[in-house]
């Protein structure tokens, strides 16, 4: 099994629908992140969580919400999807405590029509 | 700001050549830098990292150089192979403040290796 698992891998949804992207990890890391990737714009941080009780907004949090259900699970929701949220979404984890290396999931390709 | 940018969005090389991918950063407080490789359909994978108290670090076929004076980072890949074809991202972080532990990613460089 992958260290960081994202579901679904691909999703097409309609404008206005609520959708949840899920992420689970077996790394035992406290820190989890959601990033969005658009062509030519690299990875942009949506939300991050340094432990179960800690949730923080990233640079592009508008239109998104998250839930840290457990150390191993961090889900991202689009409350009312819009076409410009069409992108590739990545979940990542890190150990923290002076170690900055991230482990990424394989991504969820979301298309909003 | 904390932007991290790349000079060249694409790089094409012949198999066996050495590749150099460049990255500029603007945050003088950045003290940790990472290079990631992203193959098509996959998430980014760690290649090599370097802390600001170093100016060079070597891995297997890869070397990262850090020039803090001009805020420049480079990734050198020796004897580039077709399997090295991917998008390469640099990322940076700072040790303290609200940015602690968060990575800021650059735009990415597409490396294409021709047989």
gemmi code that builds the backbone of each chain (N, CA, C; Angstrom):
import gemmi

chains = {
    "A": [
        ("UNK", (0.838, -1.195, 0.000), (0.000, 0.000, 0.000), (0.875, 1.247, 0.000)),
        ("UNK", (0.373, 2.286, -0.672), (1.105, 3.539, -0.727), (1.125, 4.187, 0.650)),
        ("UNK", (2.196, 4.974, 0.895), (2.305, 5.676, 2.172), (1.209, 6.726, 2.327)),
        ("UNK", (0.905, 7.410, 1.214), (-0.126, 8.441, 1.220), (-1.115, 8.097, 0.100)),
        ("UNK", (-2.349, 7.858, 0.476), (-3.366, 7.410, -0.473), (-4.444, 8.470, -0.637)),
        ("UNK", (-4.708, 8.821, -1.875), (-5.746, 9.808, -2.167), (-6.876, 9.132, -2.941)),
        ("UNK", (-8.098, 9.479, -2.557), (-9.269, 8.993, -3.283), (-10.261, 10.124, -3.475)),
        ("UNK", (-10.928, 10.185, -4.633), (-10.707, 9.324, -5.805), (-9.473, 9.756, -6.586)),
        ("UNK", (-9.051, 8.998, -7.581), (-7.933, 9.400, -8.435), (-8.394, 10.400, -9.487)),
        ("UNK", (-9.600, 10.221, -9.945), (-10.185, 11.118, -10.934), (-11.639, 11.363, -10.584)),
        ("UNK", (-12.097, 12.594, -10.839), (-13.488, 12.899, -10.549), (-13.961, 14.020, -11.452)),
        ("UNK", (-15.137, 13.810, -12.025), (-15.794, 14.875, -12.784), (-17.061, 15.235, -12.030)),
        ("UNK", (-17.251, 16.507, -11.763), (-18.422, 16.937, -11.031), (-19.020, 18.176, -11.691)),
        ("UNK", (-20.244, 18.473, -11.324), (-20.929, 19.607, -11.923), (-20.787, 20.854, -11.050)),
        ("UNK", (-20.857, 21.991, -11.675), (-20.814, 23.261, -10.965), (-21.895, 23.300, -9.892)),
        ("UNK", (-21.487, 23.749, -8.689), (-22.430, 23.877, -7.592), (-22.494, 22.673, -6.671)),
        ("UNK", (-21.932, 21.567, -7.096), (-21.958, 20.366, -6.269), (-20.906, 20.441, -5.165)),
        ("UNK", (-21.187, 19.771, -4.058), (-20.213, 19.637, -2.985), (-19.433, 18.348, -3.225)),
        ("UNK", (-18.143, 18.436, -3.088), (-17.317, 17.253, -3.305), (-16.234, 17.177, -2.243)),
        ("UNK", (-15.913, 15.952, -1.848), (-14.873, 15.723, -0.845), (-13.765, 14.861, -1.448)),
        ("UNK", (-12.547, 15.298, -1.231), (-11.375, 14.530, -1.603), (-10.743, 14.005, -0.323)),
        ("UNK", (-10.383, 12.735, -0.332), (-9.891, 12.140, 0.900), (-8.415, 11.765, 0.802)),
        ("UNK", (-7.772, 11.815, 1.936), (-6.352, 11.491, 2.018), (-6.106, 10.709, 3.298)),
        ("UNK", (-5.393, 9.610, 3.185), (-4.999, 8.856, 4.368), (-3.527, 8.489, 4.246)),
        ("UNK", (-2.864, 8.378, 5.400), (-1.427, 8.099, 5.388), (-1.055, 7.055, 6.424)),
        ("UNK", (-0.034, 6.303, 6.088), (0.477, 5.272, 6.997), (1.878, 5.620, 7.495)),
        ("UNK", (2.290, 6.868, 7.272), (3.631, 7.303, 7.673), (3.728, 7.595, 9.164)),
        ("UNK", (2.584, 7.815, 9.807), (2.624, 8.207, 11.207), (3.025, 9.657, 11.395)),
        ("UNK", (2.952, 10.445, 10.340), (3.321, 11.857, 10.409), (2.201, 12.688, 11.029)),
        ("UNK", (2.616, 13.697, 11.777), (1.623, 14.595, 12.364), (1.110, 15.621, 11.353)),
        ("UNK", (1.966, 16.009, 10.430), (1.641, 17.125, 9.542), (1.076, 16.650, 8.215)),
        ("UNK", (-0.006, 17.303, 7.809), (-0.610, 16.983, 6.521), (-0.977, 18.263, 5.792)),
        ("UNK", (-0.974, 18.170, 4.464), (-1.133, 19.356, 3.627), (-2.015, 19.016, 2.420)),
        ("UNK", (-2.713, 20.012, 1.939), (-3.397, 19.907, 0.658), (-2.850, 20.992, -0.274)),
        ("UNK", (-2.438, 20.538, -1.465), (-1.926, 21.450, -2.477), (-2.760, 21.320, -3.739)),
        ("UNK", (-2.763, 22.389, -4.481), (-3.415, 22.406, -5.791), (-2.338, 22.668, -6.834)),
        ("UNK", (-2.424, 21.933, -7.947), (-1.460, 22.130, -9.023), (-2.181, 22.506, -10.298)),
        ("UNK", (-1.815, 23.649, -10.861), (-2.315, 24.097, -12.151), (-1.133, 24.228, -13.100)),
        ("UNK", (-1.346, 24.027, -14.384), (-0.239, 24.132, -15.351), (0.451, 25.486, -15.256)),
        ("UNK", (1.767, 25.470, -15.127), (2.546, 26.693, -15.101), (2.535, 27.426, -13.777)),
        ("UNK", (1.819, 26.905, -12.786), (1.741, 27.619, -11.499), (2.321, 26.823, -10.348)),
        ("UNK", (2.906, 25.710, -10.599), (3.492, 24.932, -9.524), (2.441, 24.444, -8.543)),
        ("UNK", (2.854, 24.212, -7.334), (1.976, 23.710, -6.276), (1.646, 24.858, -5.328)),
        ("UNK", (0.372, 25.046, -5.082), (-0.061, 26.107, -4.174), (-0.791, 25.499, -2.990)),
        ("UNK", (-0.476, 26.000, -1.813), (-0.981, 25.440, -0.568), (-2.404, 25.905, -0.295)),
        ("UNK", (-3.295, 24.955, -0.053), (-4.697, 25.267, 0.226), (-4.933, 25.320, 1.739)),
        ("UNK", (-4.629, 24.229, 2.422), (-4.753, 24.126, 3.870), (-3.657, 23.217, 4.390)),
        ("UNK", (-3.331, 23.382, 5.663), (-2.392, 22.476, 6.290), (-2.759, 22.269, 7.746)),
        ("UNK", (-2.270, 21.153, 8.271), (-2.597, 20.775, 9.648), (-1.345, 20.197, 10.294)),
        ("UNK", (-0.919, 20.775, 11.402), (0.292, 20.305, 12.068), (-0.002, 19.225, 13.112)),
        ("UNK", (-1.260, 19.119, 13.527), (-1.697, 17.972, 14.319), (-3.219, 17.929, 14.255)),
        ("UNK", (-3.812, 16.973, 14.918), (-5.253, 16.735, 14.775), (-6.078, 17.959, 15.161)),
        ("UNK", (-5.603, 18.721, 16.106), (-6.373, 19.877, 16.583), (-5.963, 21.190, 15.923)),
        ("UNK", (-5.101, 21.096, 14.947), (-4.552, 22.298, 14.321), (-4.897, 22.330, 12.840)),
        ("UNK", (-5.605, 23.371, 12.406), (-5.966, 23.566, 11.003), (-5.601, 24.993, 10.636)),
        ("UNK", (-4.933, 25.151, 9.496), (-4.498, 26.477, 9.074), (-4.781, 26.694, 7.600)),
        ("UNK", (-5.133, 27.921, 7.260), (-5.349, 28.266, 5.866), (-4.007, 28.463, 5.163)),
        ("UNK", (-3.992, 28.041, 3.900), (-2.845, 28.306, 3.064), (-3.094, 29.537, 2.216)),
        ("UNK", (-2.385, 29.637, 1.097), (-2.489, 30.837, 0.283), (-3.748, 30.902, -0.561)),
        ("UNK", (-4.428, 29.777, -0.801), (-5.602, 29.788, -1.675), (-6.753, 29.000, -1.049)),
        ("UNK", (-7.145, 29.331, 0.166), (-8.143, 28.551, 0.896), (-9.586, 28.890, 0.529)),
        ("UNK", (-9.825, 30.017, -0.106), (-11.202, 30.413, -0.421), (-11.878, 29.364, -1.294)),
        ("UNK", (-13.106, 28.957, -0.878), (-13.857, 27.968, -1.640), (-13.581, 26.540, -1.213)),
        ("UNK", (-12.681, 26.373, -0.245), (-12.308, 25.051, 0.248), (-12.481, 24.980, 1.759)),
        ("UNK", (-12.670, 23.777, 2.268), (-12.632, 23.530, 3.701), (-11.967, 22.174, 3.910)),
        ("UNK", (-11.507, 21.947, 5.134), (-10.839, 20.683, 5.429), (-11.335, 20.134, 6.754)),
        ("UNK", (-11.049, 18.848, 6.939), (-11.356, 18.174, 8.195), (-10.224, 17.202, 8.492)),
        ("UNK", (-9.692, 17.285, 9.714), (-8.634, 16.348, 10.134), (-9.300, 15.368, 11.103)),
        ("UNK", (-9.748, 14.262, 10.554), (-10.560, 13.313, 11.321), (-9.712, 12.510, 12.300)),
        ("UNK", (-8.460, 12.332, 11.969), (-7.541, 11.553, 12.794), (-6.136, 11.902, 12.327)),
        ("UNK", (-5.134, 11.421, 13.027), (-3.773, 11.710, 12.603), (-3.565, 11.257, 11.171)),
        ("UNK", (-4.203, 10.155, 10.795), (-3.942, 9.569, 9.491), (-4.849, 10.083, 8.382)),
        ("UNK", (-5.835, 10.890, 8.700), (-6.830, 11.269, 7.684), (-7.041, 12.770, 7.633)),
        ("UNK", (-7.016, 13.293, 6.405), (-7.169, 14.731, 6.191), (-7.954, 14.896, 4.893)),
        ("UNK", (-9.181, 15.390, 4.983), (-10.014, 15.485, 3.795), (-10.196, 16.939, 3.375)),
        ("UNK", (-10.360, 17.130, 2.098), (-10.550, 18.455, 1.508), (-11.922, 18.499, 0.856)),
        ("UNK", (-12.697, 19.550, 1.148), (-14.028, 19.685, 0.562), (-14.135, 20.956, -0.250)),
        ("UNK", (-14.828, 20.824, -1.365), (-15.222, 21.979, -2.155), (-16.711, 22.161, -1.897)),
        ("UNK", (-17.068, 23.219, -1.213), (-18.452, 23.390, -0.767), (-19.417, 23.546, -1.943)),
        ("UNK", (-19.017, 24.294, -2.931), (-19.834, 24.509, -4.125), (-18.876, 24.651, -5.301)),
        ("UNK", (-18.622, 23.541, -5.955), (-17.556, 23.508, -6.967), (-17.828, 24.474, -8.118)),
        ("UNK", (-16.750, 25.082, -8.595), (-16.816, 25.969, -9.756), (-15.737, 25.547, -10.760)),
        ("UNK", (-15.942, 25.872, -12.043), (-15.000, 25.387, -13.066), (-13.536, 25.766, -12.823)),
        ("UNK", (-13.263, 26.931, -12.234), (-11.847, 27.279, -12.048), (-11.197, 26.526, -10.902)),
        ("UNK", (-11.944, 25.604, -10.281), (-11.339, 24.689, -9.327), (-10.911, 23.382, -9.992)),
        ("UNK", (-11.068, 23.326, -11.295), (-10.537, 22.202, -12.051), (-9.015, 22.220, -11.951)),
        ("UNK", (-8.448, 21.144, -11.422), (-7.009, 21.117, -11.167), (-6.624, 19.723, -10.690)),
        ("UNK", (-5.328, 19.580, -10.456), (-4.789, 18.372, -9.855), (-4.531, 18.684, -8.381)),
        ("UNK", (-5.051, 17.865, -7.493), (-4.939, 18.116, -6.054), (-4.039, 17.060, -5.419)),
        ("UNK", (-3.107, 17.539, -4.612), (-2.187, 16.633, -3.932), (-2.283, 16.788, -2.421)),
        ("UNK", (-2.273, 15.646, -1.763), (-2.128, 15.598, -0.328), (-0.677, 15.244, -0.019)),
        ("UNK", (-0.139, 15.789, 1.046), (1.236, 15.481, 1.428), (1.327, 15.389, 2.945)),
        ("UNK", (2.334, 14.694, 3.421), (2.590, 14.605, 4.854), (4.051, 14.930, 5.128)),
        ("UNK", (4.319, 15.352, 6.339), (5.703, 15.532, 6.748), (5.827, 15.245, 8.237)),
        ("UNK", (7.036, 14.885, 8.605), (7.277, 14.500, 9.989), (7.348, 15.697, 10.909)),
        ("UNK", (7.861, 16.825, 10.378), (8.074, 17.981, 11.213), (9.282, 17.755, 12.101)),
        ("UNK", (9.367, 18.488, 13.196), (10.471, 18.326, 14.146), (11.816, 18.445, 13.440)),
        ("UNK", (11.938, 19.468, 12.585), (13.193, 19.720, 11.891), (13.355, 18.965, 10.598)),
        ("UNK", (12.433, 18.060, 10.296), (12.491, 17.339, 9.018), (11.426, 17.914, 8.113)),
        ("UNK", (11.829, 18.451, 6.985), (10.885, 19.156, 6.133), (10.441, 18.364, 4.917)),
        ("UNK", (11.023, 17.226, 4.682), (10.695, 16.487, 3.472), (9.244, 16.037, 3.459)),
        ("UNK", (8.595, 16.259, 2.366), (7.202, 15.871, 2.206), (7.109, 14.526, 1.473)),
        ("UNK", (6.073, 13.751, 1.827), (5.680, 12.572, 1.049), (4.335, 12.892, 0.417)),
        ("UNK", (4.276, 12.792, -0.888), (3.062, 13.151, -1.610), (2.255, 11.918, -1.987)),
        ("UNK", (0.939, 12.126, -2.066), (0.076, 11.129, -2.667), (0.164, 11.217, -4.177)),
        ("UNK", (-0.579, 10.374, -4.853), (-0.537, 10.327, -6.316), (-1.437, 11.350, -6.976)),
        ("UNK", (-2.235, 12.036, -6.181), (-3.033, 13.116, -6.726), (-4.455, 12.719, -7.076)),
        ("UNK", (-5.323, 13.722, -7.073), (-6.703, 13.565, -7.541), (-6.913, 14.584, -8.647)),
        ("UNK", (-7.288, 14.094, -9.813), (-7.580, 15.001, -10.922), (-9.063, 15.322, -10.889)),
        ("UNK", (-9.379, 16.582, -10.604), (-10.768, 17.026, -10.485), (-11.132, 17.922, -11.655)),
        ("UNK", (-12.254, 17.602, -12.272), (-12.784, 18.423, -13.360), (-14.172, 18.892, -12.971)),
        ("UNK", (-14.378, 20.192, -12.995), (-15.689, 20.767, -12.684), (-16.283, 21.299, -13.980)),
        ("UNK", (-17.449, 20.758, -14.345), (-18.067, 21.153, -15.628), (-19.323, 21.984, -15.406)),
    ],
    "B": [
        ("UNK", (8.690, 38.954, -0.694), (7.789, 37.837, -0.484), (8.524, 36.521, -0.425)),
        ("UNK", (7.773, 35.412, -0.408), (8.381, 34.101, -0.320), (8.311, 33.373, -1.643)),
        ("UNK", (8.338, 34.082, -2.728), (8.209, 33.417, -4.015), (9.478, 32.646, -4.345)),
        ("UNK", (9.293, 31.569, -5.036), (10.399, 30.770, -5.527), (10.170, 30.593, -7.008)),
        ("UNK", (11.100, 30.965, -7.833), (10.872, 30.909, -9.271), (11.973, 30.200, -10.004)),
        ("UNK", (11.722, 29.856, -11.228), (12.671, 29.154, -12.064), (13.005, 30.001, -13.274)),
        ("UNK", (14.277, 29.897, -13.736), (14.677, 30.676, -14.881), (14.165, 30.067, -16.172)),
        ("UNK", (14.201, 28.739, -16.296), (13.861, 28.074, -17.540), (12.706, 27.134, -17.327)),
        ("UNK", (11.617, 27.322, -18.036), (10.494, 26.411, -17.892), (10.690, 25.077, -18.586)),
        ("UNK", (11.534, 24.987, -19.624), (11.774, 23.730, -20.320), (13.256, 23.555, -20.567)),
        ("UNK", (13.680, 22.301, -20.588), (15.061, 21.966, -20.856), (15.092, 20.645, -21.623)),
        ("UNK", (15.731, 20.660, -22.785), (15.874, 19.444, -23.574), (17.344, 19.084, -23.662)),
        ("UNK", (17.668, 17.832, -23.399), (19.059, 17.373, -23.445), (19.131, 16.028, -24.133)),
        ("UNK", (20.327, 15.670, -24.550), (20.571, 14.355, -25.124), (20.962, 13.394, -24.008)),
        ("UNK", (20.576, 12.149, -24.183), (20.953, 11.113, -23.227), (22.469, 11.110, -23.047)),
        ("UNK", (22.880, 11.066, -21.804), (24.305, 11.052, -21.499), (24.863, 12.415, -21.146)),
        ("UNK", (24.163, 13.468, -21.569), (24.616, 14.820, -21.214), (24.334, 15.094, -19.737)),
        ("UNK", (24.983, 16.133, -19.231), (24.667, 16.618, -17.892), (23.588, 17.693, -18.006)),
        ("UNK", (22.670, 17.702, -17.052), (21.578, 18.685, -17.041), (21.739, 19.604, -15.839)),
        ("UNK", (21.389, 20.855, -16.041), (21.390, 21.819, -14.944), (20.054, 22.537, -14.936)),
        ("UNK", (19.372, 22.443, -13.829), (18.077, 23.107, -13.656), (18.248, 24.168, -12.586)),
        ("UNK", (17.806, 25.374, -12.881), (18.033, 26.510, -11.997), (16.778, 26.959, -11.275)),
        ("UNK", (16.986, 27.616, -10.154), (15.885, 28.110, -9.337), (16.343, 29.353, -8.587)),
        ("UNK", (15.510, 30.395, -8.621), (15.797, 31.604, -7.847), (14.773, 31.717, -6.731)),
        ("UNK", (15.193, 32.197, -5.591), (14.258, 32.420, -4.491), (14.441, 33.837, -3.980)),
        ("UNK", (13.410, 34.351, -3.332), (13.458, 35.755, -2.928), (13.496, 35.956, -1.421)),
        ("UNK", (13.177, 34.917, -0.658), (13.122, 35.066, 0.788), (14.493, 34.806, 1.401)),
        ("UNK", (15.135, 35.845, 1.861), (16.473, 35.694, 2.412), (16.471, 34.888, 3.715)),
        ("UNK", (15.287, 34.710, 4.322), (15.190, 33.922, 5.553), (15.065, 32.428, 5.276)),
        ("UNK", (14.931, 32.040, 4.015), (14.812, 30.627, 3.675), (16.063, 29.892, 4.113)),
        ("UNK", (15.875, 28.760, 4.757), (17.047, 28.032, 5.245), (17.034, 26.561, 4.887)),
        ("UNK", (16.069, 26.165, 4.102), (15.999, 24.756, 3.705), (15.427, 24.693, 2.312)),
        ("UNK", (16.052, 23.872, 1.473), (15.659, 23.811, 0.067), (15.601, 22.352, -0.378)),
        ("UNK", (14.607, 22.074, -1.213), (14.411, 20.695, -1.689), (14.176, 20.715, -3.189)),
        ("UNK", (14.622, 19.674, -3.839), (14.259, 19.428, -5.228), (13.366, 18.195, -5.292)),
        ("UNK", (12.279, 18.347, -6.068), (11.357, 17.247, -6.286), (11.289, 16.934, -7.779)),
        ("UNK", (11.025, 15.672, -8.067), (10.816, 15.208, -9.437), (9.375, 14.721, -9.552)),
        ("UNK", (8.682, 15.184, -10.579), (7.310, 14.735, -10.778), (7.169, 14.124, -12.155)),
        ("UNK", (6.926, 12.833, -12.187), (6.673, 12.138, -13.445), (5.185, 12.215, -13.768)),
        ("UNK", (4.877, 12.045, -15.026), (3.510, 12.177, -15.487), (2.576, 11.240, -14.726)),
        ("UNK", (1.495, 11.798, -14.177), (0.506, 10.987, -13.482), (0.875, 10.606, -12.063)),
        ("UNK", (1.970, 11.163, -11.563), (2.412, 10.823, -10.211), (2.597, 12.072, -9.368)),
        ("UNK", (2.666, 11.864, -8.068), (2.972, 12.965, -7.177), (4.455, 13.262, -7.161)),
        ("UNK", (4.837, 14.440, -6.713), (6.257, 14.789, -6.628), (7.012, 13.834, -5.710)),
        ("UNK", (8.241, 13.523, -6.096), (9.089, 12.639, -5.300), (10.368, 13.366, -4.917)),
        ("UNK", (10.764, 13.196, -3.678), (11.971, 13.833, -3.154), (13.207, 13.383, -3.926)),
        ("UNK", (14.056, 14.354, -4.279), (15.323, 14.019, -4.922), (16.476, 14.269, -3.965)),
        ("UNK", (16.600, 15.513, -3.531), (17.721, 15.899, -2.692), (17.378, 17.199, -1.976)),
        ("UNK", (17.962, 17.405, -0.829), (17.724, 18.637, -0.089), (19.054, 19.234, 0.364)),
        ("UNK", (18.967, 20.478, 0.806), (20.163, 21.156, 1.300), (19.747, 22.225, 2.300)),
        ("UNK", (20.515, 22.373, 3.347), (20.249, 23.419, 4.333), (21.141, 24.618, 4.040)),
        ("UNK", (20.756, 25.740, 4.575), (21.434, 26.981, 4.204), (22.852, 27.088, 4.750)),
        ("UNK", (23.238, 26.186, 5.651), (24.610, 26.230, 6.155), (25.568, 25.443, 5.246)),
        ("UNK", (25.040, 24.985, 4.114), (25.843, 24.264, 3.136), (25.745, 24.977, 1.798)),
        ("UNK", (26.727, 24.762, 0.915), (26.622, 25.322, -0.427), (26.621, 24.249, -1.510)),
        ("UNK", (26.803, 23.006, -1.100), (26.809, 21.905, -2.067), (26.465, 20.620, -1.342)),
        ("UNK", (25.682, 19.809, -2.053), (25.381, 18.492, -1.511), (25.217, 17.534, -2.681)),
        ("UNK", (25.775, 16.355, -2.525), (25.738, 15.398, -3.632), (24.943, 14.169, -3.261)),
        ("UNK", (24.217, 13.661, -4.264), (23.529, 12.389, -4.120), (23.967, 11.480, -5.251)),
        ("UNK", (23.148, 10.502, -5.537), (23.479, 9.599, -6.636), (23.144, 10.284, -7.954)),
        ("UNK", (24.116, 10.649, -8.717), (24.002, 11.337, -10.008), (23.444, 12.751, -9.909)),
        ("UNK", (23.085, 13.202, -8.739), (22.552, 14.559, -8.589), (23.395, 15.355, -7.603)),
        ("UNK", (23.483, 16.648, -7.886), (24.180, 17.586, -7.007), (23.331, 18.836, -6.894)),
        ("UNK", (23.166, 19.336, -5.698), (22.469, 20.601, -5.503), (23.492, 21.633, -5.049)),
        ("UNK", (23.446, 22.793, -5.669), (24.320, 23.909, -5.327), (23.471, 25.058, -4.827)),
        ("UNK", (23.909, 25.689, -3.754), (23.181, 26.801, -3.164), (24.089, 28.012, -3.091)),
        ("UNK", (23.662, 29.111, -3.676), (24.387, 30.377, -3.603), (23.493, 31.369, -2.882)),
        ("UNK", (23.743, 31.532, -1.598), (22.881, 32.407, -0.794), (23.080, 33.872, -1.123)),
        ("UNK", (24.246, 34.201, -1.640), (24.533, 35.602, -1.957), (23.571, 36.128, -3.010)),
        ("UNK", (23.309, 35.304, -4.023), (22.412, 35.720, -5.096), (21.075, 34.996, -5.037)),
        ("UNK", (20.832, 34.264, -3.959), (19.577, 33.535, -3.757), (19.275, 32.633, -4.957)),
        ("UNK", (20.189, 31.739, -5.230), (20.080, 30.870, -6.392), (20.388, 29.432, -5.993)),
        ("UNK", (19.598, 28.552, -6.558), (19.698, 27.119, -6.288), (19.753, 26.397, -7.628)),
        ("UNK", (20.561, 25.366, -7.730), (20.574, 24.601, -8.972), (20.638, 23.117, -8.674)),
        ("UNK", (20.101, 22.352, -9.618), (20.141, 20.891, -9.556), (20.914, 20.410, -10.764)),
        ("UNK", (21.950, 19.669, -10.515), (22.743, 19.111, -11.604), (22.509, 17.604, -11.655)),
        ("UNK", (22.181, 17.114, -12.843), (21.982, 15.682, -13.048), (23.063, 15.198, -13.994)),
        ("UNK", (23.852, 14.272, -13.535), (24.944, 13.750, -14.357), (24.449, 12.605, -15.235)),
        ("UNK", (25.017, 12.538, -16.445), (24.697, 11.433, -17.361), (23.200, 11.210, -17.442)),
        ("UNK", (22.510, 12.252, -17.863), (21.040, 12.224, -17.880), (20.513, 11.068, -18.711)),
        ("UNK", (19.481, 10.428, -18.199), (18.881, 9.253, -18.826), (17.434, 9.557, -19.208)),
        ("UNK", (16.883, 8.815, -20.154), (15.480, 9.042, -20.526), (14.529, 8.979, -19.323)),
        ("UNK", (14.842, 8.148, -18.350), (14.012, 8.060, -17.157), (14.051, 9.300, -16.285)),
        ("UNK", (14.956, 10.203, -16.578), (15.016, 11.469, -15.843), (14.013, 12.479, -16.386)),
        ("UNK", (13.410, 12.189, -17.508), (12.417, 13.097, -18.084), (11.255, 13.257, -17.116)),
        ("UNK", (10.992, 14.499, -16.725), (9.969, 14.781, -15.721), (9.900, 16.283, -15.533)),
        ("UNK", (9.024, 16.713, -14.638), (9.002, 18.100, -14.187), (9.755, 18.159, -12.866)),
        ("UNK", (10.646, 19.125, -12.753), (11.445, 19.289, -11.549), (11.045, 20.580, -10.841)),
        ("UNK", (10.775, 20.461, -9.545), (10.393, 21.607, -8.737), (11.423, 21.852, -7.649)),
        ("UNK", (11.735, 23.119, -7.446), (12.462, 23.469, -6.236), (11.438, 23.968, -5.213)),
        ("UNK", (11.781, 23.861, -3.958), (10.910, 24.335, -2.888), (11.781, 24.828, -1.750)),
        ("UNK", (11.245, 25.772, -0.989), (12.004, 26.321, 0.114), (11.139, 26.443, 1.352)),
        ("UNK", (11.810, 26.520, 2.493), (11.104, 26.691, 3.749), (11.986, 27.487, 4.700)),
        ("UNK", (11.365, 27.964, 5.741), (12.101, 28.690, 6.772), (11.883, 28.001, 8.103)),
        ("UNK", (12.855, 28.178, 8.981), (12.833, 27.440, 10.245), (11.875, 28.041, 11.249)),
        ("UNK", (11.624, 29.326, 11.163), (10.851, 29.941, 12.233), (9.638, 30.682, 11.746)),
        ("UNK", (8.890, 31.209, 12.685), (7.716, 32.009, 12.360), (6.565, 31.185, 11.860)),
        ("UNK", (5.614, 31.854, 11.251), (4.413, 31.169, 10.789), (4.675, 30.263, 9.606)),
        ("UNK", (5.833, 30.421, 8.960), (6.131, 29.592, 7.796), (6.821, 28.291, 8.169)),
        ("UNK", (7.043, 28.064, 9.452), (7.810, 26.896, 9.881), (7.235, 25.603, 9.322)),
        ("UNK", (8.092, 24.843, 8.649), (7.696, 23.541, 8.148), (6.914, 23.569, 6.862)),
        ("UNK", (6.492, 24.722, 6.379), (5.739, 24.782, 5.130), (6.693, 25.006, 3.969)),
        ("UNK", (6.430, 24.297, 2.896), (7.234, 24.454, 1.695), (6.526, 25.374, 0.707)),
        ("UNK", (7.290, 26.249, 0.090), (6.810, 27.076, -1.018), (7.483, 26.554, -2.274)),
        ("UNK", (6.669, 26.219, -3.265), (7.184, 25.576, -4.468), (7.384, 26.560, -5.604)),
        ("UNK", (8.371, 26.284, -6.409), (8.588, 27.032, -7.635), (7.674, 26.544, -8.737)),
        ("UNK", (7.793, 27.177, -9.889), (6.906, 26.916, -11.021), (7.136, 25.542, -11.632)),
        ("UNK", (8.357, 25.077, -11.669), (8.664, 23.794, -12.291), (9.392, 23.944, -13.600)),
        ("UNK", (10.295, 23.030, -13.896), (10.999, 22.954, -15.176), (10.750, 21.593, -15.783)),
        ("UNK", (10.351, 21.586, -17.046), (10.133, 20.328, -17.750), (11.459, 19.892, -18.372)),
        ("UNK", (11.955, 18.763, -17.941), (13.179, 18.198, -18.509), (12.808, 17.076, -19.467)),
        ("UNK", (13.281, 17.190, -20.696), (13.059, 16.149, -21.695), (14.413, 15.609, -22.127)),
        ("UNK", (14.571, 14.305, -22.027), (15.828, 13.660, -22.397), (15.611, 12.863, -23.672)),
        ("UNK", (16.357, 13.188, -24.695), (16.219, 12.519, -25.992), (17.254, 11.390, -26.107)),
        ("UNK", (16.784, 10.207, -26.549), (17.714, 9.071, -26.681), (18.783, 9.332, -27.741)),
    ],
}
model = gemmi.Model(1)
for chain_id, residues in chains.items():
    chain = gemmi.Chain(chain_id)
    for i, (resn, *xyz) in enumerate(residues, 1):
        res = gemmi.Residue()
        res.name, res.seqid = resn, gemmi.SeqId(i, " ")
        for name, pos in zip(("N", "CA", "C"), xyz):
            atom = gemmi.Atom()
            atom.name, atom.element = name, gemmi.Element(name[0])
            atom.pos, atom.b_iso = gemmi.Position(*pos), 0.0
            res.add_atom(atom)
        chain.add_residue(res)
    model.add_chain(chain)
structure = gemmi.Structure()
structure.add_model(model)
structure.setup_entities()
